[in-house]
Amino acid sequence: MTSDFTLGTAHSLQKVRRDGANLDTLQFPARIHLDAARDEGESFQVVVIPSQNDLHNVKVTVDALSGPQGQLPVRWHRVEYVKTGNPSYKVEYVGWWPDPLMPSAPFDVPAERVQPLWFTIDVPPDAKPGVYHGTVAVETTNCSKSIPITMRVRNIILPRPGTLALPFGLYKGTLSKWYGQDIDIATYAQWCEFLGKYRITPKNIGYEFVQRSIKKLPSGEKVLEVNMDALQQTVGKLADKYFAPHSYGLYRLPSAPHYLKGPEAQRSNWDATAISKPVITYFNEWKKQGFPDEVYIYGVDEPVGDDFLTFLNTAYQQIKESVPQGKIMQTIGGTAPQLAGLVDIWCPKTTAVRKNFYKERRKAGDVLWNYICVSPVPPCANFFIDEPAIDHRILFWQTKKVQATGLLYWSTTWYNSITAPASGEPAFPDVPMDMRQQELFTNNWVSVNGDGLLIYPGKETTPLPSIRLEVIRDGVEDYEYITLLEQLVEKVEALPKYQTPKGETVIQQAKQLCRIPETISRDVDDFTKEPQIIFNRRKEIGDMIEQLVHILEVQDWKKWK
């Protein structure tokens, strides 16, 4: 008698087609082996494959993993699919792509489809190193199957907040429009913390919910007043716990089109003081609230043109004179020599970050980030839904390779123009989301699927993760692994007896692992498509970290084995 279904397993860098077209990439028989540091999340997939008939009311059971040292929590989601259109870049296929991760609940599977399930083990920061075991069970009325899980927790803890600045947009206005209600500060704070758990910072957390008013003085002069009391619920509660230094702004200057649109004659009215003056007001209120100093001022986004950049030079000088401790962060598609010496954090697109200008600015002591948005498109890496999952993760290896300490992304919740519940029409999550509706697919210069959308809107203003968000977290953790290894190398080198032949060999091996080899990434558009290369390198880095941790714990080379 044929069983109702078969189970296969997939790793976190596989996007399983719902029609089963790539089942040859799955593992049979199914078994899960993972390792992770403390305060790290590690994911895997279990794929339910109907044998002949539709499956109804499929149930999943997974308990916390147990070991001699305690338990590890496991969460799971049903993988949902979104409809994509034909983009401006080459893709494997157009149609249904896996991405939204739906809440855990019984589900049905049509006979002609497969159903991936996404599992994540979030290792607590206080978990004890050791081996933990558990089981995933999947059952229908007539059939039950299980898969064993083994997780080894390393003697490593990833720092939180981390070292990589990850300012990703999270806009109150977008959420309010989708849900058809004014999103309050408490709800917004929940979404901010949701991102924080993925080691990502809402880049605009510092200026959402700021109250602005204009006060008229007896002299007739009008002055701006701001109140940031509401930010105690977001910045005040979350920043120190989740967000890397300088990963969010306290003020954003108007974008370049604000100044550059209109007749040429209007450009003679550019007023540097009008740009710089509000920054002072915001900065003073920020200090009054006692918020962290590690914050930036978001410069005019993507400025172009020699005349305009020269004008910005004057405006930025005024900001620096008025708020000398303020850090100006500048996004730009190319370079801007006119702003050298005034910008503190340079954030070029990934396609421009290797220019000599940025090498020179790093030597001068400036901070280097990079960013992506609707571009670059494949073969460069980005966060589009219809890219291979490894593309999302490789961005963090590329960021490390150019010695950048931040990766900026413009939005995580860009639902604009997608049918929303507020419209009264059937909408996500009751029906699948159609990326062809998104305005970034229908614009007139490039069509991309899912740009600016990494979090899905669940019912009752609840954020839902995506496959891409989970893969991004893994990429961030890759970056933090390498950074931790760099820090440990410095500490071990400082030990008085490290200059032994044995010690020198280990140090050289560790330094080699700190580098990003060309087998992983040669350039922004030339990188590996083989997940196992990433997995193997991560294992080597993790093994070396544990070895250096052991050296530092012993601090006696005679006892070191």
N, C-alpha and C positions, 0 to 999 in steps of 0.2 A: 504494500500500500504506500503510495506517495505521500510524503509529509506536506503540510500546508505551505511551508516556506523553507528557505535556506538562509543562513546568516553568513555574510562576509565582513571583513574588516578593511578599513582604509585609514591612512594616516591623515594628518591635518593639512597636508598640501595637495590633497586630491579633491577635485570638484566632480562629484559623481552625477552623471546625467540621469535624469528621471526615467528615460526610456531604456536604461540599461546598456547603452551603446558602448560604454567603457568598463564593463564588468571585468574584463581581463586584467585590469589594474588592481583588483581586490585580492585579498589573501584568503585562501582556503587550505586547510582548516583554520578556523579563526582563533587567534590568541593575541592578547595584548601585553606588550612589555614596554614600560616607560621608565624614564628617570627624570628627576627634576630637583632644583634647588628649593630651599625653603622660601616662601613668599613668591613662588612661581606657579603659573598655570600651565598645564600640559593637556592637550586634547587628542582625541581619536574618534573614529567613526565606526559604527556598526550599521551594516546595510541589510535591510529586510527585503528578500527577493521572493515574491510569490511563485509557487511551483506551477500552478495551473489556473487557479480561480482567484477571484477577489478575496481579499482579507478584510475582516470586519472586527472592530473593537480590539485591536492589537494592544496589548499592555506590556509595559516595560518596568522591570524592577531592578534597581541598583542601590545597594546599601553602601555606606561608608566603607572604605578599605580599612582592614584591620591588620595590626602587626603587634609585635611585643612592645612597641613604643607608644601605641595609641591608635587613633583613627584619622583618616583623611576623607573630607567630604567630597562627594561627586555630584555634579549637576548635569542634567541632560536636556536636550532640545530636539524637537523634530525639525528637520531641514525642510524649508519651503523653497519654492521656485518663483522666479520673476521672469516676465517676458521681455526679451531684448529685441532691438531692431538692428538693421544693417549699419554698422558704424563706419567711421572714416579710416579705419585701420583693419588689418587682417586679423580675423578671429577663427577659432577652430570650428565654430558653428554659430548660427543665429537662431534664437528660439528661447527655450526654457533653461535658465541657469540657476544653480543652487546658490542661495545667499541668506535669506532671513532665517533666524533661528527662533522657532515658535515655542511657546511654553509647553512643558511636559504634560501630556494627557493622552488617553487612549486615542487611537487613530485607525483609519481605514487605508488600504492600499489596493488600487485597481490592479487586475491581473497583468495588464500590459506595462506596468510601471514598477520601479523599485523605490524604496523609501530609506534614505540615509538618516541616521540618528547621530547627533553630535554630543559627545561626552567631554566634560572638562573636569580635571582634578585640580582644585585650587589648594595648593599645599600651604597650610598656615605658616606664618613666620616663626612660630614656636614649636613646629613639628620636630620630633626627634629623628635624626638620621637612621636609616634602616630600610628594610624591605617590608612592604605592605601588600596584602592580597585581598581580592574581592571578586565578585562575579556580576555580570550583566545577564539578566534573564529576559527573554522575549517570549510571549505566549499568546495563543489564540484559544478558542474553545477546544480545539482538537489537537493542538500541538504546542510543545514548549521546548525551547532550546536555550542554552546558556554559553557564555564565553568567559573564561578566566582572565583576570587582570592582575598584573604584577607591577608595582611601582616601587622603584628604589629612590628614596629621598637622600640627596647628597648632603655632605657636611659643608654646605654652602648656604649663605643667606644673601639674597639680592637686596640691596638697599632700597628703601622707599622713604621719601621720594628718591628717584633715581638721578642720574647725571645728565640724561638726554632730555632737552627741552622739547616738548611736543604740543605746541599751541594749535589746537584744532577748533574750528568754529562751532559754536552751539548757540543759536539765536532764539531768543524768547519770541520774537515776532513770527518766525517760521512755525514754531510749535503752536502758538496761539491761533494762527490761521488754519492749521490743519485740524485742530480740535474744536474750532469754533467757539473758543472761550479765552478769556484773558488768563494766561499762565501766571500764577503767583510765584513769589520768591521761594516758598517752601517746595513747590513742585520743581521749579528750575534747579534748586539745590540738589534734589534727588537725581536729576539727570546729570548734573555736574559730578556728583559722587559716583554715579554709574560709569562715567568716562574715567574718573580717577582710578577706579579699580582696574582699568585696562592700561594704567600708567600714562594716560593722556590728559592734557589740560584743556579746559574750555578757554580758548584764547581771549574771548571777550568777557570773561567772568568779572573783570574789574570795572566794566562800564555798563553792564546790564543792571537795571533797577536803580541807577543813579538819578536822584531827583534834581532837576535843573530849574532855576527861576532867574528872572531878570529883576534886579532892584534898581529903582531910580533914586539917585542921590539928590540932596537939596540943590546941588549945582546944576542938576538936569542931566548929569552923566548917568548912563546905564551900565551897570556892572553885572557880570554873571555870578550867581551863587549856586553851589552844589551841596548836596547832602548825600553821604554814603552810608548812613546808618543801616540800611537794608543789607548791605554787603557783609555785615557781621555774620549773616546766616550762610553766606557762600564762601567768600574769601577768608573771613575770620575763622570759620570752622574747618575748612577743608585744605587750605593752602599748605600748611606745615605738614599735614598728614600724607598728601598725595602728590603735590605738584613740584616739579623740579624748579630750581632757581631760574628767574627771568623767563618763565614759560607763559606768562600772560601779561596783558597790558593794562595800565590804569587809564589810558586815554588813546583814542585813535584820531589822527588827523583826517580831514576829508580826503577822498580819493582823487586821483589826478584828473578824471573827467570833470569833477566839480570846478576845477580851475581852467581847464583847457577847452571846454565846450563854449560855443558862441563865437561872435565875430572877433577878429583879431584885435579890434579896438578895445574890447573888454579886458584884454590882458594887461593893458596899461594900469588897470586898477588893482593888480595883485598887491596885497597888503601883508607884509611879513609879520607885522605886529598882530594882525587879526588871527594869524596861525598860532603864534607863540603865546598870546595872552591867556587863552583858556587853559593851556597846559599848566600854567602856574597855579591857577585856581584849583584844578583837579589834584595837583601834586600836594598842595597845602592841606586839602581835606583828607587825602590819603594818609599823610603823616599824622594828622589829628586822630584818625581812627586807629592808629597803631598797627597798620597792615605791614607785611614784609617789605623790606627795601628792594629785594631781588625782583624787580618788575621793570617793564620797558614801556616806552612811548612808541606807539605804532606810527611810523612815518607815513608820508603821502605814498599810497600804494602804487607801485610800478610807474614811477615818473619817467617821462621821456622828453627829449629836446634840450638842446644846450641852454636856451634862454630860460626855460622853466627850471632846470637844474641849478642854474646860477641864482635864480630867485630863491629856490629852496635853501641854497647855501646861506643866504641872509637870514631866512626864517629860522633855520636850525642854529645859527650862531646866537640868535636872540634867545632861543630855548636854552641853550647851553649856558649863556650868561645869567639867565634868571633861575635855572634849575641845574646847577653844575653837576649834581649827583644823578640826574636823570639819564637813563640809557635810551638812546634812539635806535629803534630797530627798523631796517629798511629792506622791503621786498623790491626786487628789480629783476627784469628779464635779462639784462646784460650787465653793464658796469656803469659806474657814476663817479669818475674821478673828481668831479666838482664837489662831492660831499665827503671826500676823504678827510679824516681828522675830526669830523663832526658825527658821523654815524658810528655807533658802538657795536651794533650787531648787524652784520651783513647777511641778507637772506636772498641769494639769487636762485633762479630756477636750477634744477639739477643739471640741465644742459649747459649752464654757464658757470657752474661752481668751480670748474677746473681752470678757468682763465687765470693768467699770471697776476692780474689785478688782485684777486682774492688771496693768492699766496703772499703777495706783498702786504696786504692789509693784516693778515694773520701775523706776519713777522713784526708789524707795527704794534701788535697787541690787541687788535680788534677781534671780536668773536665772529665765527663763521657758522651760519646755518645754511639750509637749503630748503626748497619747497617745490611742490607740484600743485597743479589745479586741473583745469580742463586740458592742459598740455603739460609735458610732452605726451604724445600718444605712442603706442607700441611701434617699433621694437623697444622703446624706452619703457622702463617700469613705471607703473602708476597704480591707482586703486580702482580701476574700472572693473565692473562685475564680470565681463567676458574675457578677462585676462587669466592666464594660469595663476594659481594661488602663489606660486613661488615668486612671481613678479612683485607681489605686495611685500613679501618678506625680504626680498633682496634689496629693497630700498634702504633698509637699515644697515646692511653690510656696506652698501655704497656710501652712505652717510659717514660711516666710520672710516672708510678708505680715504676720503678726502679730508679727514680730521675735522669734520663739522660736528658741532655739539647740539644741534637742533634740527628738527624737521617740521615745517609748518604746512598745514593743510587748511584750506579756506572754510570748509563746512563739513558737518557730519549729518545734517538733517535737512537737506535741501529738497523739500517735498513740493515746492512751487510748481503749479500747473498739473500735478498728479491729482486724480479724482480723490477728494478727501471726504471723510464722514460728514463734515459740516455742509457739504453740498446736498445731502439727502440721497445721493446715488449710492449704489453698492461700492464699497471701498475697502481697502486693506484695513484690518487683517481678515475681513470676511471673504474677500476675493483677492486673488493674487495681484501684485502690483505690476503695472506695465511701464517699463522704462522708456518706451517710445513716447509717452506723454510728457516726460520731463523736459523742461525748456532747454536744458543743455544737450538734449538729443535733437531738438528741432531748431536750434539756432542756425544762422546762415553761413557759418564758416567752418564748423567741424561738428560731427555727430559722435557723441560718446555715451556709453551706457552706465548710468549710476554714479556719475561724478558728484561729489559733495554729499553723498548719502551712505553713511556707514552704520547708522542706528535706525531701526525701523520703529514706527509709532504703534505701540500696542494699545489695547483697550484701557480706558480710564487713565490716560496720560502716563502709561507705563512704557519705558524704553525697552526695546528688544534688540539683542545683539545680532551680528551678522557673521558669516564665515570670514569675511574680510577683516572685521574687527578682531576676531580671535587670532587670525594670522598676523595682523599688525602687532598685537600683544606679544606674540612669539618673536617677531622681529625686534621689538624693543628689548626683550629679554636677551636676545642674541647680542645686541649692542652692549647691554649692561654686563653680560658675561665677559666680553672682551675688555671693557673698561675695568672691571674688577681684577682681571688677570694683570693688566698694566699696573694697577695700584699694588698688587701683591709682589710683582717683580721688583718694584722700587723698594718695598719693605725688606724683601729677602736680600737684595743687594746691599742693603744698609747693615745687615748682620756682620759682625766683625770677622767671622770665619767663612764667609761664603766663597772666598777666592780659593777654593780647592778644585782640583780637576773635576771631581764629581759635581760640585756646586756650579762650576762654570758651564758644564754640559747641560744641566737642568735649566739654568738661566737662559742659555742660548735657545734651547728648545722652547721655553716659555715665550721669549721675545718673538720667535718665529711664528708662534701661534697667535700673537697679537696683531700680526699683519693680515691683510685681506689678500689672499692669493688670486692670481688671474684665473685659476680654475673656478673660482666663485664669481668674480666680476673683473672684467678687463676695462670696461667703460660703461657709460650710462646706457648704451644700447647694445652691449655685448656682455652677456652674463649667462651663468649656467641655468639650464632648465631641468636639471636632475636633482630632485629633492634629497636623495641619499647623500649627495656631496655636502649639502648643508647639515644634514643630521650627523654625518661622520665628523665634520669639523667641530660641531657643537660638542660632541662627546669628547673629542680630544681636548678641547678647551676646558670642559668641566673636569676631566681627569687631572689636568695640570693644575687647575685651581685647588682641587682637593690636596694635591701633593704639596703645593706651596703653603696651604693652610696648615698642613701637618708640620712642615718645617718651622713655621712661625710659632706653632703651639709648643713644639719640642725645644726649639732654639738651642739645640745641642747636637752638633753634627755627628758626634759619636753614637748618639742614640737614634739618629735618623736612618730608617730602613726604607 
